[in-house]
């Protein structure tokens, strides 16, 4: 039971880190022949490098698009919402799916416009990951597979999970400068 709690915590923290780098979430058709197997330890090193880059970048912003589809064969989004994440040193402002989160060194304010709620709390610094390459290696041992696909200067990595997990896969695309360009999260139906 404790291992499941640790796994859920790791997946939650990993998802948060990845979401902060999110520029666009979308689905696109890909041929199974485009993918090649990729080593888990090399992937752990790649994620650790991405995390270190995230920690050193004090000011950045990302546009996020959340799209949901009826199923994996749908080409048209069932729902779509746009948002953003902006960070300046230890302060940030995000707007995702109707929820504003504004944080400075003293407070975190969350405004849920859909439900008319406002919450004020202490700052949450969980988006500043303390993951190590060993943590990523542990997480990736729970994956059912990792694949890589290269098109032009872009490299996409696909991390697949077993059916018992809420996510079936992550796809992380890096641009020619080795910066995350796009992240796609595939959720299990069950």
N, C-alpha and C positions, 0 to 999 in steps of 0.2 A: 504494500500500500504506500509506504514511504517513497519507494522508487517511482511510483506513478505520480506522486505529488512533485517530486524533483523533476521528472520528465515534463510535466505540465508547466512547471515554473521555467524550465529551460526553453521549451517551445514558446511560451508567452514572451519571455525576454528576447529571444531570437526574432520573433515576429515583430516586436516593437523596434528593434534595431533596423531590421529590413524595411519596415514601413517608413522610418525616418529618411531613408535613402530613396524612397519611392518617388519617381518622376511621373510615371504613367502606369496604370494597371489596365491591361487589356488582354484579350485572347486573340490568337492568330493561328491559322491552320499550319501545321508543320508535318512533314512527311517523317515516318518512323526511321527512314533510311538516313536522315540528316543527323541523327544522334550517334555518338560513340560513347562507350563507357569511360568513366573518369574516376581516378583514385580518390578514396575518401580522405586520406591524409593530405594529399595535395589540395583538396577542396577545403579542408580545415585551415590550411596555411593561407589560402586565398581569402577566406572569411575573416581570418585574423588580420590580414593586411587591410581589408576593407574597414574593419572596426578601428584599427589604429588611425587610418585616414579620417574617419568620422570624428574621433576624439580630438585630432589636431585642427580640424576645420571649425573655427569659432563662429564664423558668419556664413550662412548659406540659406537658400530657400529651395523648395521643391514644389512643383505642381502635382497634385494627386487627382486621379480620376478613378472612381470606384464604379465598376460595371458588373452587373449580375446578369446571368443568362439562364434561360429555362433549362438547358442541359449543354453538354460539351459539344454538340453538333450545331448549336444555334450560332448564326452569324451576326444577329442583331441583338443588342443588349435589351434585356427585359426592363432593367432600371439602370440609370446612370446618374452619378452626381460628381461634381468637381469640387476640389478644395485645395488647400495649400498647407505647407509647414514652413515657417520662417524662424530661424534661430539667429540670435545675436548674443554671443558669449553665453551666459547662463540663463538668458531669458528667451522665451519662445512664444509664438502665436500660431495656433493651428486652427483650421476650419475643415472638418471632415464630416460628411453626412449630416449636416445641420447642427453640429456641435462645435462651438468656439471654445478653445482652451488658451488662456493667456497666463503666462507665468513670468514672474521676475524673481529676484533673490529672496523676497519676503512672502509672496503669496502665489497661489494658483487659483484662478477663477475659471470655472467651467459653466458655460451658458448653453443649455439645451433648448434651442428655439422651437423644436417640434413639441416638446412637452411643457414648455414654459417654466423651466427650472434653472436656478442659479445656485452654484455651490462654491464656497470659498474654503480653501484648505492650505496646508503647508505646502511648500514647493515639493514636487516629485522629480527626483533626478534619476529615475530608473531608466530613462532613455540614454543615459551615459553608461554604457555597458562596461562591466568589469570582466567580460568573457576573455578567456585565454585560448590559445590554440588547443590546449588539452580539453577545455570545455567544448569547443567545437568538435573535436575528435570524438568525445563521448556522445554528443548529440548525433553525429553522423553515423555512429555505430547502429543507431536505431532506425536508420533509413533502409529502405529496401533496395535503393540503387541511386547512383549519381551518373548523369550523362552530360556530355558537352556537345555543342554545335557551334561551328564558326561560319559566319557569312560576312564577307568583306572584312571590315575591321572590327565588327562586333563579335563577341563571344558570349554565348548563352549557356548557363549551367542549369541543369534540372535536378533538383533534389526530391526524390520520391519517398513517400512514407507508406507504411502498411495501412490496410483498410481500417484498422482499429483506431487510427488517429483522426482528429478533425480535419486536418489538411491532407490532401492526397499528394500534392507536390508544390514546390516553389520553382519558378524559373527566374533567374537573375541574369540580366543582360548588361554587359560592360561595353562601353564605347572604346574607341581607339586610344583614348588616354587612360584607360583602365579605371574609369569612374563608373559607378552604377548608373545605368541609363533607364532601365525599366525592370520592374519586378511584377511577376504575375503569380498570384496565389490561387491554387485550385483546391476547392473544398470538397470533402466527401459528402455524398448525399445523406448518408446515415448518421 
